[in-house]
Amino acid sequence: MARILVMIPSGEVYDHDNVRWYRYADLASHINHYHNIGDAFVYDSSLKLLNFEKIDVLPIANPDMALIDRLNAEYDYAFLRGSNYIHAQMNWSQTADVLRRLKIPVIGFGIGAQAPVSGKLELSEESKTVLKLMADSTASLGVRGAYSAEVLNEIGIKNVRIIGCPTAFRANKPDLAITLPPLEEVKKVGVTLRREVSPTYAQNIKRYLTFHRDLVKMLAGRFDATLMAQGEIEEKKLALGTLEQKEEAIAALRLNRWADEWYLDGEMEQLYRSRMFYSDVVAEYEQLVRRLDLVLGYRLHGNLMALANGTPSIYFTYDSRTVEFAETFRIPSFDVFEGTEFKLEDYWQQSLFDRFNTTYAKVYAAMRDFLVENKIDTKMVGAEQSPEAEAERKVA
């Protein structure tokens, strides 16, 4: 079994392949710290696709090069946890120096590019160097979609494979499929929230927030809705904090001009106080989405966690990342800046999810082929090896 390293982890590993935030039980130590627990979803999901006996961290900040030499001797490969690394502001610390010293392969495990609202993405020379060093160390470099592949192709990296995101495949079901129940049977709905937004990537902040607000209120008025936060401090305090911390959160939101003017009206405040969910443990998110009939909203990995567990999900796209995810998997999606009204009935069509079902199987195969091509010991199976296929053979 492999001994592996992870570059830029997001949380602590427990019970071999499960991830939760660092010191998760000591909430007071980090309740005032923002971290996107969606990154931990990706880390947790990555581990669930790999056969390994030991995992450790590949240090890229103030690395000890003697330690890197020891890691070369003791580990089989490293992987870069999938995330949004290919953008103009990325700071790689001393990654290039580490990769020049490292002799084992470094796998890009579903990494992605972020396009600015206007103009062309311009990568730093540092980013180009790091990405080329990774690509040169492996048979192929795995990215989440076509835009990311295009960006790498333009800087001369040709051995790129489109593999989506490990979160989609965490259940390890090559023939996973979403089957819609009648809409009148949908009772429990999760709404994935992303209140904090950057004008660098979202073209119209007012539209983004007012549409977000109205979507939450519409769904909460129609269903038993859970608001699913993924790390913003105020939302985290409202889900898990003391009474004093909850009031601090509301006060902070009122001091935020965007939130106060375009987002947190009286009805939203009540929903924020009564319907908020947050956890620092990935497994608790998974348990939640399994209890829901539908998950939809703004979060890449919150939505993808639902789909991976067979729960229907609809994406609301607002930047190149969300569009790329929806396109890679053909997930039903609504453009926030389209200017039209969202009607759930328009998206509650099995034909739309059948496109996802078909594409999912293809991307699952692409992810498995990518890992095999890079000589990674994987738990992923071919469609002919799935439990469902085996059951059908026994019946036959």
Secondary structure, 3 states (H helix, E strand, C coil): CEEEEEECCCCEEECCCEEECCCCCCHHHCCCCCCCHHHHHHHHHHHCCECEEEEEECCCCCCCHHHHHHHHHHCCEEEEECCCCECCCCCCCCHHHHHHHCCCCEEEEEECECCCCCCCCCCCHHHHHHHHHHHHHCCCEEECCHHHHHHHHHCCCCCEEECCCHHHHCCCCCCCCCCCCCHHHCCEEEEECCCCCCCCCCCCHHHHHHHHHHHHHHHHHHCEEEEECCCCHHHHHHHHCCHHHHHHHHHHHHHCHHHHHHCCCHHHHHHHHHCEECCCEHHHHHHHHHHCCEEEECCHHHHHHHHHCCCCEEEEECCHHHHHHHHHHCCCEEEHHHCCCCCHHHHCCHHHHHHHHHHHHHHHHHHHHHHHHCCCCECCCCHHHCHHHHHHHHHC
